[in-house]
Amino acid sequence: MPDLWMPGATRLDVGGHASTDGGKPKAIAHITWDRNATAAKPQDLVAYENLQSWFGRNPSGIPSAPHILWDPFTGRFTQFLPANSRSKSLADRAGGTRTNRAGAVVLQVEALFFPYCRVDGKVYPRLIDTPCKGWPQLLAWIRSWGVPDFWPMGRPTNFNSRRSEETWRTTGGWYAHAHVPENDHQDPGSWPAFATEEEDDMTPEQAKQLAEIRSLVRFGTWGYKGAGQVDAWAILNSLSTQLAAQTAAVKALAGQLGNDVDTATVVAAVERAIAEATVQVNVDVTGPTNS
């Protein structure tokens, strides 16, 4: 089982643990947005200890404590709830779409940041302009809970809201606070890239296409006639459809990135992967079984 408490994080358990509903695992990106600064009038960043105390000890802050408070300037973390408990950082109207509990885990991260904060004399307009210290460790822990490297509503690049209850209910991955149904917040405005899998200058559409390409070549476990997650005959019948979708996704991404992508090479590699999978499925179908 993955660690309930993030390794290296200060533990400040606020209690009130409660289970989630199960389903697709999710992570939610927030910023603390403690002050309203502007480019013309930047303001000093609020001390990490102030937020740590607010969420961990203040009766007014405890009810909205996230799982993780992250300081992207120093790489410090404080965790207030175990991973398998819901937090209450999201608005959740009675009788409406579930938010804080809507997944096997719903890991909520508050980055200590507001636009145009000032640290040691330097002003930071966006979260991704900060050093983002500790991000690889945070991402590794969240990945360990099954949250995929994917933004179903697109990686946040501004403070515009985009929300879809259907996507929220059916798709796991990372969501901005600005993407969650029943909420009116617009944060975080930006978020660091998934290490080795996404470039900082990718558009949300390009990141989505890249995620689709990767997901299509990840064949799951199968067995003969339903012994596994999907029976072998079903996979055989869907291979050509997968290849067509894979090819289209590669070409779409290549079209946006220009000459940076060798479409023919990537498509050929995908075709080989499909062919190898077909051979393996045929072995499963025709060979001996233990069922």
Backbone as CSV, one residue per row, in Angstrom:
resi,resn,N_x,N_y,N_z,CA_x,CA_y,CA_z,C_x,C_y,C_z
1,MET,0.846,-1.192,0.000,0.000,0.000,0.000,0.888,1.250,0.000
2,PRO,0.552,2.268,-0.770,1.340,3.506,-0.742,1.297,4.148,0.638
3,ASP,2.220,5.068,0.866,2.292,5.757,2.158,1.084,6.668,2.353
4,LEU,0.407,6.498,3.488,-0.705,7.387,3.815,-0.215,8.806,4.070
5,TRP,1.003,8.915,4.572,1.607,10.208,4.881,2.818,10.384,3.985
6,MET,2.897,11.508,3.305,3.964,11.752,2.346,5.328,11.731,3.040
7,PRO,6.251,10.906,2.546,7.590,10.878,3.135,8.247,12.262,3.081
8,GLY,8.814,12.677,4.193,9.497,13.960,4.252,8.620,15.134,4.643
9,ALA,7.314,14.933,4.680,6.407,16.025,5.048,6.240,16.084,6.560
10,THR,6.112,17.285,7.102,5.738,17.455,8.497,4.299,16.996,8.679
11,ARG,4.050,16.194,9.686,2.695,15.686,9.918,2.014,16.528,10.991
12,LEU,0.861,17.074,10.621,0.069,17.871,11.559,-1.385,17.436,11.384
13,ASP,-1.708,16.309,11.966,-3.009,15.664,11.751,-4.128,16.478,12.411
14,VAL,-5.097,16.917,11.580,-6.204,17.716,12.113,-7.394,16.855,12.510
15,GLY,-7.304,15.533,12.287,-8.397,14.643,12.672,-9.594,14.759,11.745
16,GLY,-10.721,14.198,12.179,-11.933,14.251,11.371,-11.826,13.457,10.084
17,HIS,-11.084,12.359,10.113,-10.896,11.557,8.904,-12.217,10.946,8.446
18,ALA,-12.396,10.856,7.141,-13.596,10.235,6.576,-13.234,9.644,5.224
19,SER,-13.886,8.548,4.879,-13.542,7.826,3.656,-14.029,8.564,2.418
20,THR,-13.433,8.209,1.291,-13.885,8.720,-0.003,-14.868,7.726,-0.612
21,ASP,-15.413,8.082,-1.772,-16.444,7.248,-2.394,-15.882,6.122,-3.244
22,GLY,-14.594,6.164,-3.571,-14.036,5.221,-4.525,-14.196,5.750,-5.946
23,GLY,-13.549,5.092,-6.884,-13.611,5.530,-8.276,-12.268,6.033,-8.752
24,LYS,-12.278,6.823,-9.811,-11.048,7.302,-10.427,-10.287,8.224,-9.474
25,PRO,-8.998,7.945,-9.228,-8.228,8.797,-8.313,-7.955,10.168,-8.915
26,LYS,-7.950,11.175,-8.050,-7.784,12.556,-8.495,-6.818,13.300,-7.578
27,ALA,-6.235,14.349,-8.129,-5.467,15.327,-7.345,-5.967,16.708,-7.728
28,ILE,-6.039,17.594,-6.753,-6.573,18.938,-6.981,-5.487,19.961,-6.669
29,ALA,-5.276,20.887,-7.612,-4.249,21.916,-7.481,-4.875,23.228,-7.035
30,HIS,-4.386,23.761,-5.912,-4.828,25.041,-5.362,-3.610,25.936,-5.148
31,ILE,-3.843,27.236,-5.035,-2.861,28.146,-4.440,-3.535,28.832,-3.257
32,THR,-2.728,29.241,-2.281,-3.312,29.828,-1.065,-3.911,31.209,-1.320
33,TRP,-3.349,31.978,-2.258,-3.869,33.284,-2.671,-4.239,34.141,-1.465
34,ASP,-3.258,34.348,-0.609,-3.485,35.052,0.654,-3.653,36.549,0.498
35,ARG,-3.044,37.109,-0.559,-3.105,38.554,-0.770,-3.380,38.849,-2.236
36,ASN,-4.007,39.975,-2.490,-4.286,40.402,-3.856,-3.244,41.429,-4.283
37,ALA,-2.213,40.943,-4.947,-1.144,41.800,-5.444,-1.312,42.004,-6.942
38,THR,-0.571,42.946,-7.487,-0.586,43.209,-8.924,0.848,43.426,-9.384
39,ALA,1.027,43.481,-10.704,2.361,43.753,-11.243,2.865,45.110,-10.767
40,ALA,1.940,46.062,-10.680,2.333,47.403,-10.230,2.553,47.469,-8.726
41,LYS,1.844,46.613,-7.983,1.946,46.621,-6.529,2.123,45.198,-5.997
42,PRO,3.311,44.631,-6.168,3.563,43.293,-5.609,3.570,43.340,-4.090
43,GLN,3.388,42.179,-3.478,3.395,42.114,-2.015,4.255,40.939,-1.565
44,ASP,4.781,41.046,-0.348,5.628,39.985,0.193,4.815,38.710,0.415
45,LEU,5.438,37.572,0.128,4.798,36.280,0.367,4.504,36.102,1.852
46,VAL,3.352,35.549,2.154,2.999,35.247,3.538,3.903,34.125,4.048
47,ALA,4.281,34.184,5.301,5.176,33.180,5.874,4.530,31.796,5.850
48,TYR,5.315,30.798,5.505,4.852,29.408,5.475,4.250,29.001,6.815
49,GLU,4.894,29.412,7.898,4.424,29.032,9.225,3.021,29.576,9.509
50,ASN,2.679,30.716,8.907,1.332,31.273,9.106,0.268,30.350,8.522
51,LEU,0.524,29.855,7.315,-0.443,28.954,6.676,-0.457,27.604,7.370
52,GLN,0.706,27.139,7.765,0.791,25.871,8.493,-0.059,25.920,9.760
53,SER,0.043,27.026,10.489,-0.734,27.184,11.714,-2.220,27.372,11.414
54,TRP,-2.533,28.101,10.333,-3.929,28.357,9.979,-4.664,27.044,9.695
55,PHE,-4.075,26.224,8.848,-4.728,24.961,8.496,-4.631,23.922,9.610
56,GLY,-3.553,23.958,10.373,-3.302,22.883,11.322,-3.763,23.123,12.737
57,ARG,-3.948,24.416,13.111,-4.266,24.685,14.518,-5.418,25.669,14.722
58,ASN,-5.711,26.488,13.733,-6.744,27.506,13.893,-8.131,26.898,13.662
59,PRO,-9.054,27.042,14.602,-10.389,26.463,14.431,-11.095,26.946,13.166
60,SER,-10.742,28.140,12.686,-11.364,28.638,11.456,-10.739,28.032,10.207
61,GLY,-9.463,27.641,10.291,-8.772,27.105,9.122,-8.833,25.599,8.994
62,ILE,-8.931,24.887,10.119,-8.936,23.421,10.098,-10.024,22.850,9.185
63,PRO,-11.250,23.393,9.181,-12.283,22.800,8.323,-11.975,22.848,6.833
64,SER,-11.042,23.689,6.392,-10.712,23.764,4.971,-9.299,23.262,4.677
65,ALA,-8.696,22.550,5.641,-7.322,22.074,5.467,-7.218,21.109,4.291
66,PRO,-6.207,21.270,3.453,-5.966,20.322,2.370,-5.198,19.112,2.909
67,HIS,-4.872,18.191,2.024,-3.961,17.129,2.431,-2.552,17.693,2.622
68,ILE,-2.103,18.485,1.650,-0.716,18.943,1.622,-0.646,20.460,1.467
69,LEU,0.168,21.103,2.305,0.597,22.474,2.096,2.016,22.401,1.553
70,TRP,2.251,23.017,0.389,3.540,22.932,-0.301,4.138,24.326,-0.455
71,ASP,5.374,24.471,-0.034,6.115,25.716,-0.242,7.034,25.527,-1.446
72,PRO,6.682,26.065,-2.617,7.488,25.843,-3.819,8.804,26.623,-3.810
73,PHE,9.001,27.476,-2.830,10.248,28.241,-2.738,11.316,27.497,-1.944
74,THR,10.898,26.649,-1.015,11.850,25.926,-0.165,11.735,24.414,-0.277
75,GLY,10.613,23.903,-0.801,10.401,22.462,-0.866,9.871,21.865,0.421
76,ARG,9.339,22.716,1.314,8.756,22.203,2.554,7.323,21.731,2.318
77,PHE,6.931,20.734,3.106,5.570,20.192,3.032,5.031,19.987,4.442
78,THR,3.743,20.230,4.604,3.025,19.820,5.806,1.784,19.071,5.359
79,GLN,1.515,17.926,5.999,0.331,17.131,5.656,-0.627,17.130,6.838
80,PHE,-1.906,17.383,6.527,-2.918,17.539,7.570,-3.886,16.367,7.666
81,LEU,-3.977,15.572,6.622,-4.896,14.432,6.579,-4.226,13.290,5.833
82,PRO,-4.509,12.035,6.203,-3.937,10.919,5.448,-4.550,10.827,4.054
83,ALA,-3.835,10.181,3.156,-4.254,10.130,1.754,-5.613,9.477,1.575
84,ASN,-5.975,8.519,2.430,-7.233,7.797,2.235,-8.427,8.492,2.877
85,SER,-8.227,9.693,3.395,-9.339,10.483,3.934,-9.671,11.616,2.975
86,ARG,-10.923,12.007,2.946,-11.273,13.208,2.203,-10.809,14.419,2.996
87,SER,-10.525,15.495,2.301,-10.356,16.780,2.969,-11.600,17.609,2.643
88,LYS,-11.643,18.835,3.112,-12.813,19.687,2.858,-12.425,20.983,2.147
89,SER,-11.396,20.899,1.318,-10.903,22.105,0.660,-11.782,22.573,-0.484
90,LEU,-12.678,21.724,-0.948,-13.567,22.075,-2.048,-14.973,22.345,-1.533
91,ALA,-15.676,23.261,-2.187,-17.105,23.440,-1.906,-17.853,22.194,-2.381
92,ASP,-18.837,21.773,-1.610,-19.596,20.565,-1.948,-21.027,20.748,-1.446
93,ARG,-21.904,21.127,-2.383,-23.299,21.394,-1.997,-24.033,20.091,-1.692
94,ALA,-24.891,20.123,-0.711,-25.691,18.953,-0.360,-26.588,18.563,-1.534
95,GLY,-26.564,17.285,-1.853,-27.423,16.782,-2.918,-26.897,16.980,-4.319
96,GLY,-25.746,17.616,-4.466,-25.196,17.872,-5.795,-24.100,16.891,-6.154
97,THR,-23.229,17.296,-7.053,-22.096,16.473,-7.458,-21.096,16.375,-6.316
98,ARG,-20.640,15.162,-6.022,-19.657,14.987,-4.961,-18.324,15.579,-5.417
99,THR,-17.624,16.222,-4.506,-16.338,16.821,-4.867,-15.207,16.255,-3.990
100,ASN,-15.215,16.550,-2.706,-14.105,16.134,-1.850,-13.941,14.614,-1.745
101,ARG,-15.001,13.870,-2.009,-14.955,12.408,-1.866,-14.955,11.667,-3.207
102,ALA,-14.904,12.390,-4.315,-15.197,11.801,-5.625,-14.020,11.064,-6.253
103,GLY,-13.545,9.996,-5.582,-12.490,9.177,-6.144,-11.938,8.230,-5.098
104,ALA,-11.114,7.280,-5.554,-10.444,6.404,-4.599,-9.610,7.242,-3.644
105,VAL,-8.965,8.261,-4.188,-8.366,9.338,-3.397,-8.698,10.643,-4.112
106,VAL,-8.789,11.718,-3.357,-8.922,13.079,-3.909,-7.900,13.917,-3.148
107,LEU,-6.664,13.874,-3.617,-5.537,14.474,-2.911,-5.450,15.961,-3.233
108,GLN,-5.589,16.779,-2.217,-5.662,18.219,-2.429,-4.389,18.903,-1.949
109,VAL,-3.830,19.712,-2.849,-2.544,20.360,-2.605,-2.722,21.874,-2.653
110,GLU,-2.332,22.546,-1.593,-2.318,24.009,-1.548,-0.866,24.476,-1.677
111,ALA,-0.553,25.118,-2.808,0.775,25.705,-2.968,0.789,27.092,-2.331
112,LEU,1.802,27.365,-1.538,1.941,28.676,-0.905,2.349,29.677,-1.991
113,PHE,1.349,30.419,-2.482,1.611,31.314,-3.607,0.404,32.211,-3.850
114,PHE,0.687,33.428,-4.309,-0.331,34.270,-4.922,0.357,35.046,-6.047
115,PRO,-0.366,35.439,-7.096,0.266,36.139,-8.220,0.937,37.431,-7.774
116,TYR,2.128,37.644,-8.282,2.934,38.838,-7.992,3.368,38.901,-6.528
117,CYS,3.606,37.700,-5.970,4.203,37.688,-4.637,5.695,38.014,-4.765
118,ARG,6.265,38.537,-3.694,7.669,38.946,-3.690,8.425,38.141,-2.642
119,VAL,9.527,37.527,-3.082,10.370,36.728,-2.194,11.819,37.154,-2.409
120,ASP,12.466,37.604,-1.361,13.857,38.064,-1.440,14.053,39.094,-2.545
121,GLY,13.084,39.979,-2.680,13.187,41.073,-3.634,12.764,40.739,-5.055
122,LYS,12.478,39.469,-5.346,12.067,39.068,-6.690,10.564,38.834,-6.718
123,VAL,9.927,39.256,-7.817,8.476,39.122,-7.955,8.169,37.946,-8.885
124,TYR,7.164,37.148,-8.499,6.784,35.945,-9.244,5.332,36.065,-9.713
125,PRO,5.113,36.301,-11.014,3.735,36.432,-11.519,2.951,35.116,-11.492
126,ARG,3.638,33.976,-11.749,2.955,32.682,-11.854,3.642,31.660,-10.960
127,LEU,2.896,30.659,-10.568,3.465,29.583,-9.764,4.642,28.931,-10.487
128,ILE,4.523,28.714,-11.786,5.601,28.033,-12.505,6.849,28.898,-12.642
129,ASP,6.762,30.176,-12.260,7.951,31.023,-12.248,8.771,30.828,-10.974
130,THR,8.200,30.184,-9.979,8.915,29.925,-8.732,9.902,28.774,-8.949
131,PRO,10.786,28.506,-7.978,11.702,27.366,-8.133,10.991,26.008,-8.177
132,CYS,9.748,25.940,-7.687,8.977,24.680,-7.640,9.770,23.575,-6.948
133,LYS,10.494,23.945,-5.890,11.258,22.949,-5.142,10.317,21.932,-4.485
134,GLY,10.700,20.677,-4.554,9.892,19.614,-3.966,8.860,19.024,-4.895
135,TRP,8.665,19.623,-6.074,7.641,19.107,-6.987,7.887,17.646,-7.376
136,PRO,9.111,17.220,-7.714,9.295,15.803,-8.062,8.883,14.861,-6.935
137,GLN,9.180,15.216,-5.693,8.811,14.364,-4.561,7.290,14.327,-4.382
138,LEU,6.650,15.493,-4.513,5.193,15.544,-4.395,4.535,14.733,-5.496
139,LEU,5.004,14.898,-6.727,4.424,14.164,-7.849,4.597,12.663,-7.665
140,ALA,5.765,12.231,-7.203,6.003,10.801,-7.008,5.030,10.210,-5.995
141,TRP,4.769,10.949,-4.908,3.834,10.445,-3.901,2.419,10.372,-4.454
142,ILE,2.009,11.384,-5.176,0.650,11.380,-5.739,0.509,10.296,-6.806
143,ARG,1.540,10.089,-7.624,1.519,8.986,-8.590,1.353,7.641,-7.884
144,SER,1.985,7.496,-6.703,1.926,6.212,-5.998,0.501,5.845,-5.611
145,TRP,-0.397,6.814,-5.574,-1.797,6.573,-5.258,-2.644,6.386,-6.520
146,GLY,-1.986,6.232,-7.651,-2.703,5.894,-8.885,-3.239,7.065,-9.661
147,VAL,-2.916,8.287,-9.257,-3.395,9.461,-9.990,-2.562,9.585,-11.272
148,PRO,-3.199,9.540,-12.443,-2.427,9.599,-13.687,-1.901,11.001,-13.976
149,ASP,-0.829,11.073,-14.748,-0.253,12.346,-15.198,-1.112,12.881,-16.342
150,PHE,-2.227,13.456,-15.997,-3.194,13.869,-17.016,-4.107,14.929,-16.435
151,TRP,-4.344,15.986,-17.208,-5.293,17.040,-16.835,-6.544,16.862,-17.697
152,PRO,-7.603,16.251,-17.196,-8.804,16.023,-18.021,-9.403,17.301,-18.594
153,MET,-9.259,18.423,-17.890,-9.798,19.690,-18.368,-8.710,20.597,-18.941
154,GLY,-7.520,20.039,-19.126,-6.399,20.817,-19.636,-5.558,21.379,-18.511
155,ARG,-4.258,21.384,-18.701,-3.359,21.944,-17.707,-3.628,23.442,-17.564
156,PRO,-3.752,23.946,-16.331,-4.073,25.368,-16.153,-2.952,26.282,-16.647
157,THR,-3.322,27.251,-17.464,-2.366,28.235,-17.976,-2.839,29.661,-17.712
158,ASN,-4.008,29.818,-17.100,-4.542,31.142,-16.768,-5.580,30.956,-15.660
159,PHE,-6.296,32.018,-15.353,-7.282,31.955,-14.272,-8.713,31.838,-14.793
160,ASN,-8.859,31.296,-15.975,-10.184,31.042,-16.530,-10.737,29.728,-15.988
161,SER,-12.019,29.711,-15.708,-12.673,28.504,-15.196,-13.222,27.664,-16.349
162,ARG,-13.080,26.362,-16.219,-13.689,25.402,-17.152,-14.170,24.235,-16.312
163,ARG,-15.446,23.922,-16.379,-15.985,22.865,-15.527,-16.912,21.950,-16.318
164,SER,-16.840,20.657,-16.015,-17.707,19.660,-16.636,-18.010,18.591,-15.606
165,GLU,-19.261,18.486,-15.187,-19.622,17.471,-14.204,-19.402,16.063,-14.750
166,GLU,-19.664,15.861,-16.026,-19.486,14.539,-16.627,-18.019,14.127,-16.591
167,THR,-17.129,15.029,-16.995,-15.699,14.726,-16.952,-15.249,14.465,-15.523
168,TRP,-15.704,15.288,-14.601,-15.341,15.130,-13.193,-15.761,13.768,-12.658
169,ARG,-16.965,13.336,-13.006,-17.470,12.063,-12.481,-16.758,10.854,-13.076
170,THR,-16.269,10.960,-14.301,-15.807,9.769,-15.017,-14.307,9.674,-15.244
171,THR,-13.553,10.735,-14.987,-12.159,10.753,-15.400,-11.231,11.098,-14.245
172,GLY,-10.230,10.255,-14.047,-9.229,10.513,-13.040,-8.122,11.411,-13.573
173,GLY,-7.314,11.947,-12.662,-6.202,12.795,-13.061,-6.123,14.042,-12.211
174,TRP,-5.418,15.029,-12.721,-5.227,16.301,-12.031,-6.276,17.320,-12.471
175,TYR,-6.829,18.017,-11.514,-7.799,19.078,-11.774,-7.347,20.355,-11.073
176,ALA,-7.477,21.474,-11.760,-7.339,22.759,-11.089,-8.571,23.004,-10.230
177,HIS,-8.431,23.823,-9.192,-9.612,24.221,-8.437,-10.640,24.846,-9.382
178,ALA,-10.133,25.510,-10.415,-10.991,26.157,-11.416,-11.741,25.166,-12.294
179,HIS,-11.464,23.870,-12.139,-12.102,22.840,-12.967,-13.151,22.030,-12.211
180,VAL,-13.305,22.262,-10.918,-14.147,21.396,-10.092,-15.573,21.914,-10.045
181,PRO,-16.557,21.051,-10.337,-17.968,21.473,-10.269,-18.325,22.012,-8.876
182,GLU,-19.324,22.871,-8.850,-19.868,23.456,-7.625,-18.915,24.432,-6.940
183,ASN,-17.772,24.723,-7.568,-16.806,25.652,-7.000,-16.688,26.875,-7.896
184,ASP,-16.357,28.017,-7.301,-16.248,29.235,-8.088,-14.841,29.828,-8.077
185,HIS,-13.877,29.134,-7.486,-12.508,29.630,-7.472,-11.867,29.462,-8.842
186,GLN,-10.835,30.262,-9.112,-10.197,30.262,-10.427,-8.737,29.827,-10.379
187,ASP,-8.263,29.430,-9.208,-6.862,29.038,-9.078,-6.626,27.617,-9.627
188,PRO,-5.339,27.280,-9.890,-4.112,27.952,-9.475,-3.507,28.879,-10.537
189,GLY,-4.017,28.914,-11.750,-3.481,29.788,-12.786,-2.349,29.173,-13.581
190,SER,-1.524,28.362,-12.947,-0.481,27.586,-13.613,-0.059,26.481,-12.662
191,TRP,0.632,25.490,-13.188,1.105,24.387,-12.356,2.299,23.753,-13.049
192,PRO,3.293,23.257,-12.300,4.479,22.686,-12.946,4.151,21.458,-13.795
193,ALA,5.027,21.216,-14.768,4.829,20.108,-15.702,5.102,18.772,-15.025
194,PHE,4.529,17.717,-15.579,4.845,16.363,-15.133,6.263,16.036,-15.593
195,ALA,7.129,15.689,-14.675,8.539,15.478,-14.992,8.696,14.443,-16.095
196,THR,9.455,14.790,-17.107,9.821,13.962,-18.263,8.665,13.684,-19.211
197,GLU,7.456,14.148,-18.900,6.322,13.792,-19.734,5.606,14.979,-20.350
198,GLU,6.013,16.198,-20.000,5.282,17.360,-20.485,6.206,18.559,-20.462
199,GLU,6.214,19.329,-21.517,7.050,20.522,-21.560,6.290,21.720,-21.004
200,ASP,7.022,22.661,-20.418,6.388,23.827,-19.814,5.600,24.657,-20.825
201,ASP,6.032,24.635,-22.117,5.357,25.482,-23.100,4.281,24.743,-23.882
202,MET,3.923,23.536,-23.459,2.847,22.813,-24.129,1.508,23.495,-23.864
203,THR,0.667,23.523,-24.875,-0.703,23.973,-24.666,-1.492,22.838,-24.029
204,PRO,-2.643,23.109,-23.402,-3.462,22.038,-22.848,-3.844,20.993,-23.895
205,GLU,-4.103,21.427,-25.130,-4.481,20.482,-26.180,-3.327,19.559,-26.527
206,GLN,-2.111,20.098,-26.596,-0.954,19.265,-26.885,-0.695,18.271,-25.759
207,ALA,-0.834,18.719,-24.520,-0.642,17.815,-23.392,-1.676,16.696,-23.412
208,LYS,-2.915,17.028,-23.766,-3.960,16.011,-23.842,-3.650,14.992,-24.931
209,GLN,-3.191,15.473,-26.086,-2.849,14.564,-27.178,-1.697,13.644,-26.783
210,LEU,-0.692,14.198,-26.100,0.428,13.380,-25.673,-0.029,12.314,-24.683
211,ALA,-0.925,12.677,-23.782,-1.449,11.705,-22.818,-2.217,10.605,-23.535
212,GLU,-2.976,10.960,-24.564,-3.723,9.959,-25.324,-2.780,8.986,-26.022
213,ILE,-1.698,9.508,-26.573,-0.722,8.647,-27.239,-0.151,7.635,-26.263
214,ARG,0.237,8.120,-25.076,0.822,7.210,-24.099,-0.186,6.174,-23.603
215,SER,-1.419,6.606,-23.376,-2.408,5.686,-22.830,-2.748,4.576,-23.810
216,LEU,-2.704,4.863,-25.108,-3.079,3.877,-26.110,-2.065,2.762,-26.255
217,VAL,-0.823,3.013,-25.890,0.181,1.955,-26.029,0.407,1.221,-24.714
218,ARG,-0.365,1.534,-23.688,-0.251,0.825,-22.419,-1.294,-0.280,-22.379
219,PHE,-0.923,-1.476,-22.810,-1.881,-2.576,-22.824,-2.036,-3.135,-21.429
220,GLY,-3.269,-3.352,-21.017,-3.529,-3.881,-19.694,-3.381,-5.388,-19.651
221,THR,-3.690,-5.955,-18.500,-3.640,-7.399,-18.326,-4.878,-8.021,-18.926
222,TRP,-4.695,-9.112,-19.652,-5.844,-9.803,-20.208,-5.723,-11.298,-19.998
223,GLY,-6.775,-12.021,-20.216,-6.766,-13.472,-20.137,-7.736,-14.039,-21.150
224,TYR,-7.856,-15.329,-21.197,-8.694,-15.992,-22.178,-10.144,-16.007,-21.714
225,LYS,-11.038,-15.513,-22.573,-12.476,-15.563,-22.301,-12.838,-15.033,-20.920
226,GLY,-12.363,-13.839,-20.642,-12.804,-13.168,-19.430,-12.031,-13.504,-18.180
227,ALA,-10.947,-14.292,-18.302,-10.182,-14.624,-17.108,-9.450,-13.412,-16.540
228,GLY,-9.160,-12.447,-17.414,-8.480,-11.235,-16.972,-9.432,-10.057,-16.982
229,GLN,-8.884,-8.833,-17.112,-9.718,-7.642,-17.099,-10.564,-7.544,-18.366
230,VAL,-9.979,-7.924,-19.503,-10.693,-7.925,-20.784,-10.351,-9.227,-21.483
231,ASP,-11.337,-9.942,-22.058,-10.979,-11.212,-22.667,-10.219,-11.005,-23.974
232,ALA,-9.472,-12.042,-24.376,-8.554,-11.933,-25.507,-9.261,-11.607,-26.799
233,TRP,-10.447,-12.186,-27.012,-11.168,-11.933,-28.254,-11.548,-10.453,-28.388
234,ALA,-11.928,-9.850,-27.274,-12.283,-8.427,-27.327,-11.082,-7.571,-27.700
235,ILE,-9.915,-7.936,-27.164,-8.723,-7.165,-27.504,-8.351,-7.358,-28.963
236,LEU,-8.450,-8.582,-29.471,-8.168,-8.816,-30.887,-9.067,-7.963,-31.774
237,ASN,-10.320,-7.881,-31.418,-11.271,-7.129,-32.239,-11.064,-5.625,-32.156
238,SER,-10.385,-5.155,-31.093,-10.226,-3.713,-30.939,-8.854,-3.190,-31.361
239,LEU,-7.929,-4.076,-31.735,-6.571,-3.640,-32.045,-6.524,-2.675,-33.226
240,SER,-7.282,-2.968,-34.252,-7.246,-2.079,-35.419,-7.804,-0.702,-35.069
241,THR,-8.843,-0.682,-34.220,-9.392,0.605,-33.780,-8.376,1.387,-32.968
242,GLN,-7.647,0.681,-32.079,-6.618,1.335,-31.279,-5.521,1.912,-32.168
243,LEU,-5.116,1.151,-33.177,-4.059,1.621,-34.061,-4.501,2.873,-34.816
244,ALA,-5.737,2.880,-35.287,-6.241,4.055,-36.011,-6.267,5.275,-35.099
245,ALA,-6.728,5.087,-33.861,-6.778,6.201,-32.922,-5.374,6.680,-32.579
246,GLN,-4.458,5.718,-32.398,-3.069,6.066,-32.095,-2.445,6.881,-33.218
247,THR,-2.637,6.425,-34.440,-2.062,7.117,-35.589,-2.613,8.536,-35.708
248,ALA,-3.911,8.677,-35.512,-4.531,9.996,-35.604,-3.993,10.928,-34.525
249,ALA,-3.811,10.393,-33.308,-3.312,11.216,-32.211,-1.881,11.673,-32.478
250,VAL,-1.055,10.756,-33.002,0.332,11.107,-33.313,0.373,12.186,-34.380
251,LYS,-0.425,12.018,-35.432,-0.423,12.996,-36.512,-0.929,14.355,-36.046
252,ALA,-1.946,14.343,-35.167,-2.486,15.608,-34.662,-1.439,16.354,-33.860
253,LEU,-0.725,15.622,-32.979,0.308,16.265,-32.183,1.458,16.738,-33.066
254,ALA,1.842,15.915,-34.038,2.934,16.295,-34.932,2.575,17.548,-35.718
255,GLY,1.323,17.661,-36.103,0.894,18.829,-36.855,1.051,20.107,-36.070
256,GLN,0.856,20.024,-34.732,0.991,21.222,-33.906,2.439,21.512,-33.545
257,LEU,3.261,20.459,-33.402,4.643,20.670,-33.006,5.585,20.840,-34.193
258,GLY,5.101,20.622,-35.404,5.914,20.815,-36.596,6.969,19.745,-36.747
259,ASN,8.160,20.129,-37.099,9.216,19.182,-37.405,9.850,18.556,-36.172
260,ASP,9.398,18.965,-34.980,9.974,18.391,-33.767,9.614,16.926,-33.589
261,VAL,8.594,16.454,-34.296,8.145,15.077,-34.154,8.307,14.345,-35.476
262,ASP,8.973,13.206,-35.443,9.106,12.349,-36.619,7.907,11.413,-36.641
263,THR,6.843,11.838,-37.325,5.579,11.101,-37.306,5.756,9.666,-37.778
264,ALA,6.466,9.477,-38.882,6.603,8.134,-39.455,7.273,7.187,-38.469
265,THR,8.298,7.667,-37.777,9.012,6.823,-36.818,8.119,6.434,-35.653
266,VAL,7.359,7.411,-35.143,6.489,7.125,-34.004,5.380,6.158,-34.393
267,VAL,4.767,6.399,-35.564,3.692,5.507,-36.017,4.229,4.105,-36.222
268,ALA,5.430,3.978,-36.788,6.012,2.656,-36.992,6.227,1.942,-35.667
269,ALA,6.674,2.687,-34.652,6.870,2.085,-33.337,5.553,1.617,-32.743
270,VAL,4.517,2.405,-32.939,3.196,2.023,-32.442,2.704,0.765,-33.151
271,GLU,2.885,0.713,-34.465,2.467,-0.463,-35.228,3.179,-1.720,-34.720
272,ARG,4.464,-1.580,-34.396,5.197,-2.739,-33.870,4.629,-3.168,-32.524
273,ALA,4.294,-2.176,-31.680,3.719,-2.509,-30.374,2.384,-3.225,-30.523
274,ILE,1.550,-2.753,-31.459,0.264,-3.403,-31.709,0.480,-4.823,-32.222
275,ALA,1.444,-4.984,-33.141,1.713,-6.318,-33.710,2.174,-7.285,-32.635
276,GLU,3.065,-6.806,-31.738,3.544,-7.656,-30.656,2.409,-8.040,-29.718
277,ALA,1.536,-7.077,-29.458,0.390,-7.379,-28.601,-0.520,-8.396,-29.254
278,THR,-0.694,-8.306,-30.578,-1.544,-9.244,-31.309,-0.992,-10.650,-31.207
279,VAL,0.326,-10.782,-31.357,0.951,-12.090,-31.243,0.712,-12.675,-29.867
280,GLN,0.875,-11.838,-28.831,0.681,-12.319,-27.472,-0.756,-12.740,-27.226
281,VAL,-1.700,-11.960,-27.755,-3.102,-12.335,-27.590,-3.386,-13.650,-28.282
282,ASN,-2.846,-13.853,-29.477,-3.046,-15.115,-30.188,-2.505,-16.289,-29.385
283,VAL,-1.363,-16.078,-28.725,-0.827,-17.136,-27.883,-1.784,-17.441,-26.756
284,ASP,-2.322,-16.392,-26.139,-3.278,-16.595,-25.044,-4.516,-17.330,-25.505
285,VAL,-4.954,-17.057,-26.751,-6.184,-17.655,-27.240,-5.992,-19.108,-27.618
286,THR,-4.870,-19.406,-28.272,-4.681,-20.738,-28.836,-3.905,-21.669,-27.936
287,GLY,-3.143,-21.120,-27.005,-2.304,-21.949,-26.162,-3.057,-22.522,-24.979
288,PRO,-2.356,-23.304,-24.152,-3.003,-23.902,-22.980,-3.361,-22.841,-21.958
289,THR,-4.388,-23.058,-21.187,-4.798,-22.136,-20.128,-4.959,-22.911,-18.828
290,ASN,-4.984,-22.169,-17.753,-5.167,-22.787,-16.432,-6.578,-22.636,-15.915
291,SER,-7.458,-22.050,-16.758,-8.815,-21.801,-16.266,-9.674,-23.038,-16.416
